[in-house]
């Protein structure tokens, strides 16, 4: 099974790359690699795309139909990212993605909604994951003042990030399978996949961009064969405790990063 892994596409016209430019890049990769499956680990769309729909009870913006068209019908497995939740509650976003999910029409599947899906002898499972504070390397970090107050996660309505992280972890642990386990999360499941911190940073607690990157070691609890993540935008490909781990990075260098593999 040939997999094209992407992350943090941030499909909006006012980002570092236009949607048209990004689509041209995607088309080139699909032609070059001819993947059997596309795997995207979060921050695909911005919440601004569908806030009005959620508040009005309408469904004019359909992420499934858009991704089905963008990847020309190739199966897509993906997760939500933190950008999908800005200015909304976690439940509002989950409800919207549940209401618009129609696998009979579009072969696009958010793991946050279906929890797991089996493909060719492998079980894909995961979600946005959020964070539990275990990666903090500076004292008294707070989501409201983090990064000098620029961190948009502070806009998520009634956002108890530790509680939401626990829910995500429990959903991951609930998956039982005898197939090859492929963990897919937006936030990183191990501190080595952050990319913004070195071992010295982690040991001596001296770097900024950590508390809200993910979890220091979810892999130990889950023991997957593969782990794909995103969020930090910096590329990391390595083996951690026998797990093949990929954070493909993305849009600091447009058109973006990608990772192609066969399992």
Backbone as JSON, one array per atom type, in Angstrom:
{
  "sequence": "XXXXXXXXXXXXXXXXXXXXXXXXXXXXXXXXXXXXXXXXXXXXXXXXXXXXXXXXXXXXXXXXXXXXXXXXXXXXXXXXXXXXXXXXXXXXXXXXXXXXXXXXXXXXXXXXXXXXXXXXXXXXXXXXXXXXXXXXXXXXXXXXXXXXXXXXXXXXXXXXXXXXXXXXXXXXXXXXXXXXXXXXXXXXXXXXXXXXXXXXXXXXXXXXXXXXXXXXXXXXXXXXXXXXXXXXXXXXXXXXXXXXXXXXXXXXXXXXXXXXXXX",
  "N": [[0.86, -1.2, 0.0], [0.76, 2.05, -1.04], [1.46, 5.11, 0.43], [0.76, 8.53, 0.62], [1.76, 11.0, 2.64], [0.66, 13.93, 4.16], [0.51, 17.12, 5.84], [-0.92, 19.81, 7.77], [-2.02, 21.59, 5.78], [-3.51, 23.93, 5.64], [-5.63, 25.23, 4.07], [-6.35, 28.02, 2.7], [-6.84, 31.18, 1.17], [-5.33, 33.34, 2.04], [-2.99, 32.43, 3.08], [0.42, 31.13, 3.16], [0.61, 30.02, 0.67], [-1.41, 29.93, -2.2], [-4.66, 28.4, -2.69], [-4.96, 27.44, -5.27], [-2.29, 27.23, -6.16], [-1.41, 25.35, -4.31], [-3.02, 23.19, -5.02], [-2.05, 22.59, -7.55], [0.46, 21.64, -6.84], [-0.29, 19.38, -5.33], [-1.52, 17.87, -7.37], [0.68, 17.32, -8.98], [2.19, 15.68, -7.26], [0.45, 13.5, -6.93], [0.42, 12.48, -9.51], [3.09, 11.81, -9.76], [3.62, 9.92, -7.68], [1.41, 8.22, -7.53], [-0.36, 7.26, -5.35], [-1.94, 4.82, -3.19], [-3.37, 5.64, -1.07], [-4.1, 8.6, 0.71], [-2.84, 10.3, 3.46], [-3.54, 12.59, 5.92], [-2.5, 14.68, 8.45], [-4.06, 16.66, 10.05], [-4.99, 20.22, 10.58], [-6.06, 21.0, 8.09], [-8.16, 22.55, 7.06], [-9.38, 25.86, 7.86], [-11.14, 27.06, 10.72], [-12.65, 29.27, 10.14], [-13.78, 28.77, 7.69], [-16.19, 27.49, 8.09], [-17.56, 28.5, 10.29], [-19.81, 30.23, 10.1], [-21.67, 28.48, 8.99], [-21.98, 26.6, 11.08], [-23.05, 28.2, 13.11], [-25.44, 28.93, 11.97], [-26.69, 26.57, 11.46], [-26.46, 25.38, 9.0], [-25.02, 23.63, 6.11], [-23.03, 24.38, 4.14], [-20.34, 24.33, 3.55], [-18.35, 21.7, 2.78], [-16.08, 19.57, 3.98], [-15.41, 16.97, 3.29], [-16.3, 16.55, 0.63], [-14.7, 18.45, -0.62], [-12.06, 17.51, -0.17], [-12.25, 15.04, -1.44], [-12.52, 15.86, -4.08], [-10.13, 17.32, -4.38], [-8.17, 15.35, -4.21], [-8.86, 13.68, -6.22], [-10.58, 11.46, -5.89], [-9.03, 9.47, -4.73], [-8.64, 7.43, -1.88], [-8.86, 9.05, 1.28], [-7.54, 9.43, 4.45], [-7.73, 11.11, 7.49], [-7.04, 13.55, 10.11], [-8.44, 15.91, 12.42], [-7.13, 19.21, 13.18], [-5.72, 21.69, 15.41], [-6.39, 24.16, 14.25], [-8.85, 23.84, 13.08], [-10.67, 24.33, 15.06], [-10.81, 26.93, 16.08], [-12.44, 29.66, 17.7], [-14.71, 28.24, 18.15], [-16.54, 25.64, 19.92], [-15.16, 22.5, 21.01], [-17.0, 20.4, 20.74], [-18.88, 21.44, 18.94], [-17.45, 21.48, 16.54], [-16.82, 18.75, 16.19], [-19.42, 17.76, 15.93], [-20.19, 19.0, 13.54], [-18.45, 17.86, 11.65], [-19.26, 15.27, 11.9], [-21.91, 15.38, 11.01], [-21.61, 16.01, 8.31], [-20.3, 13.86, 7.24], [-20.15, 11.37, 4.82], [-19.59, 8.51, 3.7], [-20.48, 6.98, 1.58], [-20.62, 8.66, -0.56], [-18.19, 10.06, -0.59], [-14.88, 9.06, -0.35], [-13.49, 9.69, 2.1], [-12.2, 10.09, 5.3], [-12.39, 11.11, 8.55], [-10.54, 10.43, 11.37], [-11.14, 11.35, 13.88], [-13.85, 11.21, 13.89], [-14.66, 8.62, 13.02], [-13.0, 7.01, 14.46], [-11.52, 4.61, 13.97], [-10.22, 2.79, 11.14], [-10.0, 0.13, 8.88], [-7.65, -0.85, 6.49], [-6.42, -2.76, 3.96], [-5.19, -4.75, 5.67], [-4.18, -3.19, 7.71], [-4.76, -1.15, 10.58], [-5.89, 2.03, 10.86], [-5.85, 4.63, 13.15], [-6.72, 7.22, 15.52], [-6.61, 10.8, 16.24], [-7.07, 14.38, 16.75], [-5.63, 14.67, 19.11], [-4.66, 16.72, 20.91], [-3.1, 18.06, 23.85], [-1.2, 17.5, 26.86], [0.37, 18.92, 28.59], [2.69, 17.68, 29.31], [4.96, 18.11, 27.84], [5.95, 20.54, 28.49], [8.45, 22.99, 28.76], [8.99, 25.27, 30.03], [8.26, 27.24, 32.89], [4.95, 27.56, 34.33], [3.3, 27.8, 32.02], [0.6, 28.93, 30.02], [-2.36, 28.58, 28.13], [-3.58, 30.92, 27.33], [-1.71, 33.02, 27.46], [0.45, 32.03, 26.17], [3.19, 32.07, 23.88], [3.39, 34.87, 23.77], [0.72, 35.63, 23.77], [-0.24, 35.15, 21.23], [-1.19, 32.69, 20.52], [-3.66, 30.97, 19.01], [-5.3, 28.97, 19.98], [-6.37, 29.75, 22.33], [-8.79, 30.88, 21.74], [-10.65, 28.91, 21.48], [-13.78, 27.75, 22.48], [-14.64, 27.51, 25.86], [-12.47, 25.79, 26.49], [-10.98, 23.13, 27.8], [-8.08, 21.93, 27.83], [-6.57, 19.82, 28.92], [-8.52, 18.0, 29.72], [-9.74, 17.49, 27.25], [-7.6, 16.3, 25.95], [-7.37, 13.92, 27.43], [-9.73, 12.65, 26.68], [-9.2, 12.18, 23.98], [-6.95, 10.49, 24.13], [-8.09, 8.28, 25.43], [-9.91, 7.38, 23.5], [-8.1, 6.5, 21.6], [-6.8, 4.44, 23.0], [-8.9, 2.72, 23.26], [-9.11, 1.37, 20.89], [-8.86, -1.79, 19.6], [-7.0, -4.16, 17.99], [-5.76, -6.75, 15.85], [-4.34, -6.24, 13.68], [-1.83, -4.54, 11.68], [-0.78, -1.62, 13.31], [-1.49, 1.72, 12.86], [-0.92, 4.75, 13.98], [-2.37, 7.91, 13.94], [-2.07, 11.25, 14.41], [-2.66, 14.76, 15.1], [-1.32, 16.59, 16.94], [1.9, 15.9, 18.38], [2.93, 12.55, 19.27], [5.17, 11.99, 20.73], [7.97, 13.5, 22.3], [10.3, 13.74, 20.78], [9.43, 14.11, 18.23], [8.75, 16.71, 17.98], [10.59, 18.75, 17.03], [11.08, 21.43, 17.48], [12.49, 21.42, 19.76], [15.48, 20.43, 21.42], [17.31, 17.64, 22.83], [18.64, 18.7, 25.0], [17.11, 20.99, 25.54], [14.74, 19.75, 26.32], [15.55, 18.27, 28.56], [16.54, 20.24, 30.3], [14.52, 22.06, 30.53], [14.0, 24.58, 29.02], [12.99, 25.76, 26.69], [10.54, 27.4, 24.54], [8.37, 26.59, 22.71], [6.66, 24.16, 23.4], [4.82, 23.12, 25.41], [2.28, 22.94, 24.29], [2.48, 21.18, 22.18], [2.02, 18.46, 22.13], [2.26, 15.19, 23.41], [4.58, 13.79, 25.74], [5.25, 11.06, 25.59], [3.26, 9.17, 24.23], [3.49, 6.94, 22.7], [4.49, 4.8, 24.13], [2.31, 3.85, 25.56], [0.61, 3.04, 23.55], [1.95, 1.57, 21.58], [2.3, 1.44, 18.64], [2.82, 0.36, 15.19], [3.43, 2.18, 13.22], [3.62, 5.75, 13.33], [2.12, 8.73, 12.56], [2.24, 12.26, 12.42], [1.76, 15.86, 12.96], [1.45, 19.34, 13.13], [3.71, 20.8, 14.38], [5.12, 21.63, 12.22], [7.73, 21.13, 11.46], [9.99, 18.91, 9.98], [10.38, 15.53, 10.9], [11.67, 12.35, 10.81], [11.93, 9.21, 11.99], [12.9, 6.29, 13.94], [11.33, 5.27, 16.85], [11.53, 3.56, 19.72], [11.04, 1.16, 18.33], [8.95, 1.92, 16.71], [7.95, 3.22, 13.61], [8.22, 6.48, 12.89], [6.77, 9.52, 11.73], [6.81, 12.92, 11.19], [5.82, 14.93, 8.92], [6.13, 17.6, 8.48], [5.55, 20.96, 7.12], [4.45, 23.9, 5.91], [6.39, 25.92, 6.17], [8.16, 26.21, 4.17], [6.98, 26.86, 1.34], [5.89, 24.97, -1.6], [5.3, 23.11, 0.43], [5.88, 20.29, 2.67], [6.17, 16.74, 2.27], [5.62, 13.21, 2.72], [6.42, 10.12, 1.46], [5.61, 6.74, 1.45], [5.71, 3.12, 1.6], [3.83, 0.5, 2.79]],
  "CA": [[0.0, 0.0, 0.0], [1.55, 3.29, -1.16], [0.83, 6.18, 1.19], [1.27, 9.89, 0.54], [1.46, 11.66, 3.91], [0.72, 15.39, 4.18], [-0.01, 17.69, 7.08], [-0.94, 21.27, 7.91], [-2.2, 22.21, 4.47], [-4.02, 25.28, 5.86], [-6.2, 25.62, 2.78], [-6.99, 29.34, 2.7], [-6.18, 32.02, 0.17], [-4.44, 34.33, 2.62], [-1.86, 31.75, 3.73], [1.69, 31.27, 2.44], [0.45, 29.53, -0.69], [-2.83, 29.96, -2.56], [-5.26, 27.09, -2.88], [-4.67, 27.02, -6.64], [-0.89, 26.79, -6.18], [-1.32, 24.11, -3.55], [-3.65, 22.13, -5.79], [-1.1, 22.21, -8.6], [1.47, 20.83, -6.16], [-0.92, 18.1, -5.03], [-1.7, 17.14, -8.63], [2.0, 16.84, -9.4], [2.57, 14.56, -6.4], [-0.39, 12.35, -7.25], [0.9, 11.93, -10.78], [4.43, 11.25, -9.56], [3.66, 8.8, -6.76], [0.26, 7.34, -7.73], [-0.58, 6.58, -4.08], [-3.2, 4.1, -2.94], [-4.04, 6.28, 0.05], [-3.54, 9.88, 1.18], [-2.98, 10.44, 4.9], [-3.31, 14.0, 6.27], [-2.57, 14.76, 9.91], [-4.63, 17.84, 10.68], [-4.87, 21.59, 10.09], [-6.34, 21.0, 6.66], [-9.0, 23.73, 6.83], [-9.49, 26.81, 8.96], [-12.49, 27.12, 11.26], [-13.36, 30.38, 9.49], [-14.49, 28.26, 6.52], [-17.52, 26.95, 8.39], [-18.17, 29.08, 11.5], [-21.15, 30.73, 9.78], [-22.53, 27.3, 8.83], [-22.27, 26.02, 12.38], [-23.91, 29.11, 13.87], [-26.75, 29.01, 11.32], [-27.25, 25.24, 11.3], [-26.4, 24.99, 7.6], [-23.87, 22.81, 5.77], [-22.61, 24.81, 2.81], [-18.93, 23.98, 3.38], [-18.24, 20.26, 3.04], [-14.67, 19.19, 3.89], [-15.27, 15.67, 2.64], [-16.43, 16.74, -0.81], [-13.54, 19.22, -1.08], [-10.89, 16.63, -0.2], [-12.49, 14.04, -2.48], [-12.2, 16.5, -5.36], [-8.72, 17.72, -4.41], [-7.33, 14.17, -4.4], [-9.39, 12.97, -7.38], [-11.22, 10.21, -5.54], [-8.14, 8.57, -3.99], [-9.06, 7.41, -0.47], [-8.18, 9.98, 2.19], [-7.72, 9.28, 5.89], [-7.18, 12.34, 8.06], [-7.46, 13.97, 11.44], [-8.58, 17.34, 12.65], [-6.02, 19.88, 13.85], [-6.2, 22.78, 16.28], [-6.93, 25.27, 13.47], [-10.25, 23.57, 12.76], [-11.5, 24.57, 16.24], [-10.75, 28.31, 16.57], [-13.68, 30.42, 17.89], [-15.81, 27.29, 18.29], [-16.29, 24.63, 20.94], [-14.72, 21.22, 20.47], [-18.16, 19.61, 20.36], [-19.48, 22.01, 17.73], [-16.67, 21.04, 15.38], [-17.03, 17.31, 16.03], [-20.79, 17.58, 15.42], [-20.23, 19.43, 12.14], [-17.77, 16.85, 10.83], [-20.11, 14.07, 11.94], [-23.11, 15.62, 10.19], [-21.26, 16.09, 6.89], [-19.62, 12.63, 6.83], [-20.97, 10.52, 3.96], [-18.62, 7.65, 3.0], [-21.06, 6.44, 0.35], [-20.34, 9.63, -1.62], [-16.79, 10.52, -0.59], [-13.99, 8.13, 0.32], [-12.7, 10.58, 2.96], [-12.56, 9.64, 6.63], [-11.72, 11.74, 9.69], [-10.44, 9.49, 12.46], [-11.82, 11.94, 15.02], [-15.26, 10.87, 13.78], [-14.87, 7.16, 12.92], [-12.09, 6.43, 15.47], [-10.58, 3.66, 13.36], [-10.64, 2.26, 9.85], [-9.09, -0.91, 8.41], [-7.32, -0.8, 5.07], [-5.37, -3.68, 3.51], [-4.47, -5.4, 6.76], [-3.7, -2.22, 8.68], [-5.77, -0.35, 11.26], [-5.56, 3.43, 11.05], [-6.63, 5.15, 14.26], [-6.15, 8.43, 16.09], [-7.43, 12.01, 16.29], [-6.28, 15.59, 16.93], [-4.83, 14.35, 20.29], [-4.45, 17.84, 21.82], [-1.84, 18.05, 24.6], [-1.45, 17.3, 28.29], [1.33, 19.7, 29.37], [3.88, 16.88, 29.66], [6.11, 18.58, 27.06], [6.3, 21.9, 28.9], [9.86, 23.22, 29.12], [9.08, 26.58, 30.68], [7.3, 27.18, 34.01], [3.69, 28.31, 34.37], [2.75, 28.09, 30.7], [-0.85, 29.02, 29.99], [-2.77, 28.67, 26.73], [-3.98, 32.29, 27.03], [-0.57, 33.92, 27.31], [1.51, 31.32, 25.46], [3.71, 32.75, 22.68], [3.04, 36.29, 23.87], [-0.7, 35.81, 23.53], [-0.58, 34.94, 19.82], [-1.64, 31.32, 20.33], [-5.1, 31.06, 18.74], [-6.06, 27.96, 20.71], [-7.06, 30.43, 23.43], [-10.12, 31.3, 21.29], [-11.57, 27.77, 21.48], [-14.78, 28.05, 23.49], [-14.65, 26.65, 27.06], [-11.49, 24.78, 26.11], [-10.21, 22.48, 28.86], [-7.22, 21.13, 26.97], [-6.17, 18.57, 29.57], [-9.67, 17.11, 29.65], [-9.91, 17.07, 25.86], [-6.52, 15.37, 25.66], [-7.71, 12.63, 28.03], [-10.74, 12.02, 25.83], [-8.53, 11.71, 22.76], [-6.12, 9.34, 24.49], [-8.95, 7.14, 25.72], [-10.41, 6.86, 22.22], [-6.99, 5.78, 20.97], [-6.57, 3.22, 23.76], [-10.06, 1.85, 23.09], [-8.99, 0.62, 19.64], [-8.25, -3.1, 19.76], [-6.84, -4.75, 16.67], [-4.64, -7.65, 15.65], [-3.72, -5.83, 12.43], [-0.77, -3.55, 11.82], [-1.35, -0.43, 13.95], [-0.98, 2.98, 12.33], [-1.42, 5.85, 14.79], [-2.38, 9.17, 13.2], [-2.48, 12.35, 15.28], [-2.16, 16.08, 14.72], [-0.27, 16.87, 17.91], [2.88, 14.82, 18.33], [2.8, 11.56, 20.34], [6.46, 11.82, 21.42], [8.65, 14.79, 22.27], [11.32, 13.77, 19.74], [8.81, 14.5, 16.96], [8.45, 18.14, 18.02], [11.44, 19.48, 16.1], [11.43, 22.74, 18.03], [13.3, 21.26, 20.97], [16.57, 19.46, 21.44], [17.33, 16.86, 24.07], [19.06, 19.62, 26.06], [15.93, 21.79, 25.87], [13.78, 18.91, 27.02], [16.09, 17.89, 29.86], [16.78, 21.39, 31.16], [13.31, 22.86, 30.59], [14.38, 25.95, 28.71], [12.51, 26.22, 25.4], [9.18, 27.91, 24.59], [7.31, 25.95, 21.92], [6.6, 22.77, 23.8], [3.69, 22.68, 26.24], [1.08, 22.68, 23.48], [2.87, 20.43, 20.98], [1.5, 17.1, 22.16], [2.54, 14.4, 24.62], [6.0, 13.41, 25.75], [5.45, 9.69, 25.13], [2.06, 8.36, 24.07], [3.84, 5.72, 21.99], [4.71, 3.73, 25.1], [1.01, 3.3, 25.91], [-0.13, 2.54, 22.38], [2.81, 0.6, 20.9], [1.93, 1.26, 17.24], [3.89, 0.03, 14.24], [3.73, 3.46, 12.57], [2.97, 6.92, 13.92], [2.18, 9.92, 11.72], [1.74, 13.44, 13.15], [2.01, 17.14, 12.3], [1.31, 20.43, 14.09], [4.89, 21.63, 14.64], [5.56, 22.1, 10.9], [9.13, 20.79, 11.2], [10.08, 17.52, 9.56], [11.09, 14.55, 11.69], [11.42, 10.97, 10.4], [12.84, 8.43, 12.84], [12.35, 5.16, 14.66], [11.3, 5.49, 18.3], [11.1, 2.35, 20.43], [10.54, 0.19, 17.37], [7.85, 2.48, 15.91], [8.35, 4.08, 12.5], [7.55, 7.75, 13.17], [6.89, 10.56, 10.71], [6.17, 14.24, 11.21], [6.31, 15.32, 7.59], [6.35, 19.04, 8.37], [4.85, 21.49, 5.96], [4.37, 25.08, 5.06], [7.4, 26.96, 6.34], [8.82, 26.34, 2.86], [5.96, 26.52, 0.33], [4.49, 24.61, -1.37], [5.09, 22.27, 1.59], [6.59, 19.03, 2.79], [5.38, 15.53, 2.13], [6.36, 11.97, 2.98], [5.87, 9.02, 0.68], [6.1, 5.47, 1.96], [4.95, 1.94, 1.21], [3.76, -0.43, 3.92]],
  "C": [[0.89, 1.24, 0.0], [0.8, 4.45, -0.51], [1.54, 7.5, 0.92], [0.82, 10.6, 1.8], [1.69, 13.16, 3.79], [0.24, 15.87, 5.54], [-0.05, 19.2, 6.96], [-1.02, 21.98, 6.57], [-2.74, 23.63, 4.58], [-4.6, 25.87, 4.57], [-7.01, 26.91, 2.92], [-6.18, 30.26, 1.81], [-5.18, 33.01, 0.77], [-3.26, 33.71, 3.36], [-0.62, 31.9, 2.85], [1.61, 30.84, 0.98], [-1.04, 29.51, -1.0], [-3.35, 28.54, -2.74], [-4.96, 26.56, -4.28], [-3.23, 26.51, -6.75], [-0.73, 25.46, -5.44], [-1.91, 22.95, -4.33], [-2.74, 21.66, -6.92], [0.0, 21.31, -8.04], [0.94, 19.44, -5.83], [-1.06, 17.25, -6.29], [-0.38, 16.56, -9.12], [2.44, 15.63, -8.58], [1.73, 13.32, -6.7], [0.05, 11.68, -8.55], [2.24, 11.23, -10.6], [4.4, 9.96, -8.76], [2.53, 7.8, -6.94], [-0.08, 6.57, -6.44], [-1.91, 5.84, -4.04], [-4.04, 4.82, -1.9], [-3.32, 7.59, 0.37], [-3.86, 9.98, 2.67], [-2.6, 11.87, 5.29], [-3.52, 14.18, 7.76], [-2.88, 16.18, 10.4], [-4.27, 19.19, 10.09], [-5.02, 21.64, 8.57], [-7.11, 22.26, 6.29], [-8.94, 24.64, 8.05], [-10.94, 26.86, 9.44], [-13.32, 28.23, 10.61], [-14.14, 29.94, 8.26], [-15.93, 27.88, 6.84], [-18.14, 27.49, 9.67], [-19.6, 29.53, 11.23], [-22.13, 29.58, 9.61], [-22.94, 26.75, 10.19], [-23.26, 26.9, 13.15], [-25.32, 29.18, 13.27], [-27.41, 27.66, 11.14], [-27.28, 24.76, 9.86], [-25.11, 24.21, 7.33], [-23.4, 23.14, 4.35], [-21.17, 24.42, 2.51], [-18.77, 22.5, 3.75], [-16.79, 19.81, 2.87], [-14.45, 17.87, 3.17], [-15.33, 15.8, 1.12], [-15.21, 17.47, -1.37], [-12.31, 18.34, -1.18], [-11.04, 15.53, -1.25], [-12.14, 14.61, -3.85], [-10.71, 16.82, -5.47], [-7.81, 16.54, -4.71], [-7.93, 13.19, -5.4], [-9.9, 11.57, -7.03], [-10.32, 9.19, -4.87], [-8.57, 8.59, -2.53], [-8.2, 8.32, 0.4], [-8.54, 9.61, 3.62], [-7.05, 10.47, 6.55], [-7.62, 12.55, 9.49], [-7.73, 15.47, 11.42], [-7.31, 17.88, 13.29], [-6.57, 21.03, 14.67], [-6.82, 23.92, 15.48], [-8.4, 25.06, 13.1], [-11.2, 23.99, 13.89], [-11.57, 26.04, 16.68], [-12.13, 28.96, 16.6], [-14.92, 29.53, 17.97], [-15.54, 26.39, 19.48], [-15.84, 23.34, 20.26], [-15.92, 20.42, 19.97], [-18.84, 20.13, 19.11], [-18.75, 21.52, 16.48], [-16.87, 19.55, 15.13], [-18.43, 17.03, 15.47], [-20.88, 17.94, 13.94], [-19.6, 18.37, 11.23], [-18.52, 15.52, 10.84], [-21.29, 14.22, 10.99], [-22.8, 15.6, 8.69], [-20.57, 14.82, 6.37], [-20.57, 11.75, 6.02], [-20.04, 9.63, 3.13], [-19.17, 7.01, 1.74], [-20.78, 7.35, -0.84], [-18.86, 9.95, -1.74], [-15.95, 9.58, 0.24], [-12.97, 8.92, 1.15], [-13.16, 10.34, 4.39], [-11.72, 10.36, 7.69], [-11.72, 10.76, 10.86], [-11.07, 10.03, 13.74], [-13.29, 11.54, 15.06], [-15.46, 9.35, 13.79], [-14.01, 6.37, 13.91], [-11.08, 5.46, 14.88], [-11.13, 3.21, 12.01], [-9.57, 1.28, 9.37], [-8.91, -0.81, 6.9], [-6.18, -1.78, 4.8], [-4.53, -4.24, 4.65], [-3.88, -4.47, 7.79], [-4.88, -1.48, 9.3], [-5.23, 1.06, 11.48], [-6.44, 3.96, 12.18], [-5.94, 6.39, 14.83], [-7.13, 9.58, 16.07], [-6.5, 13.22, 16.45], [-5.29, 15.43, 18.08], [-4.76, 15.48, 21.32], [-3.16, 17.64, 22.61], [-2.16, 17.97, 26.09], [-0.49, 18.08, 29.18], [2.61, 18.96, 29.68], [5.12, 17.31, 28.89], [6.55, 19.98, 27.45], [7.78, 21.99, 29.28], [10.07, 24.65, 29.6], [8.01, 26.6, 31.76], [6.04, 28.0, 33.75], [3.16, 28.69, 33.0], [1.23, 28.03, 30.76], [-1.29, 29.26, 28.56], [-3.17, 30.1, 26.35], [-2.83, 33.23, 26.77], [0.59, 33.3, 26.54], [1.9, 32.05, 24.18], [3.27, 34.21, 22.63], [1.59, 36.58, 23.48], [-1.15, 35.58, 22.1], [-1.2, 33.57, 19.55], [-3.16, 31.29, 20.2], [-5.93, 29.98, 19.44], [-6.81, 28.58, 21.89], [-8.47, 30.86, 23.05], [-11.12, 30.15, 21.29], [-12.49, 27.91, 22.69], [-14.76, 27.02, 24.62], [-13.69, 25.47, 26.88], [-10.68, 24.31, 27.32], [-9.29, 21.48, 28.19], [-6.77, 19.82, 27.62], [-7.31, 17.55, 29.51], [-9.87, 16.59, 28.23], [-8.81, 16.1, 25.44], [-6.85, 13.98, 26.21], [-8.75, 11.89, 27.2], [-10.11, 11.42, 24.58], [-7.7, 10.46, 23.04], [-6.98, 8.11, 24.74], [-9.52, 6.53, 24.44], [-9.34, 6.05, 21.5], [-6.78, 4.44, 21.67], [-7.72, 2.22, 23.61], [-9.97, 0.99, 21.83], [-8.22, -0.68, 19.9], [-8.17, -3.76, 18.39], [-5.66, -5.72, 16.67], [-3.92, -7.35, 14.33], [-2.56, -4.87, 12.71], [-1.36, -2.22, 12.29], [-0.68, 0.84, 13.44], [-1.66, 4.12, 13.07], [-1.28, 7.16, 14.01], [-2.9, 10.27, 14.12], [-2.0, 13.67, 14.7], [-1.02, 16.48, 15.66], [0.64, 15.66, 18.03], [2.72, 13.86, 19.51], [4.1, 11.27, 21.08], [7.25, 13.1, 21.24], [9.73, 14.88, 21.19], [10.76, 14.2, 18.39], [8.45, 15.98, 16.91], [9.29, 18.9, 17.0], [11.87, 20.84, 16.57], [12.32, 22.63, 19.25], [14.37, 20.21, 20.76], [16.49, 18.66, 22.73], [17.73, 17.74, 25.25], [17.89, 20.5, 26.5], [14.98, 20.99, 26.75], [14.26, 18.58, 28.44], [16.16, 19.07, 30.81], [15.63, 22.4, 31.18], [13.56, 24.33, 30.24], [13.85, 26.49, 27.38], [11.03, 26.58, 25.48], [8.15, 26.99, 23.95], [7.2, 24.47, 22.26], [5.3, 22.35, 24.46], [2.5, 22.26, 25.39], [1.42, 21.99, 22.16], [2.31, 19.03, 20.95], [1.77, 16.44, 23.49], [3.98, 13.9, 24.57], [6.22, 11.98, 25.3], [4.16, 8.89, 25.17], [2.4, 7.01, 23.45], [4.0, 4.54, 22.94], [3.39, 3.06, 25.49], [0.36, 2.56, 24.75], [0.62, 1.44, 21.64], [2.4, 0.37, 19.44], [3.13, 0.83, 16.39], [4.37, 1.28, 13.5], [3.02, 4.57, 13.34], [3.21, 8.12, 13.02], [1.58, 11.1, 12.49], [2.08, 14.7, 12.37], [2.17, 18.23, 13.33], [2.53, 21.35, 14.2], [5.55, 22.14, 13.36], [7.02, 21.77, 10.58], [9.26, 19.29, 11.0], [10.92, 16.69, 10.53], [10.68, 13.15, 11.21], [12.43, 10.11, 11.15], [12.12, 7.21, 13.4], [12.44, 5.45, 16.15], [10.73, 4.24, 18.95], [10.44, 1.34, 19.49], [9.39, 0.66, 16.5], [8.42, 3.39, 14.82], [7.55, 5.37, 12.57], [7.83, 8.79, 12.1], [6.13, 11.81, 11.15], [6.66, 14.91, 9.94], [6.59, 16.8, 7.48], [5.44, 19.63, 7.32], [5.24, 22.89, 5.55], [5.35, 26.19, 5.39], [8.15, 27.21, 5.04], [7.83, 25.92, 1.78], [6.59, 25.89, -0.9], [4.26, 23.68, -0.18], [5.94, 21.02, 1.57], [5.62, 17.88, 2.56], [6.25, 14.34, 2.5], [5.66, 10.86, 2.22], [6.47, 7.73, 1.18], [5.23, 4.33, 1.45], [4.99, 0.97, 2.37], [2.95, -1.66, 3.53]]
}
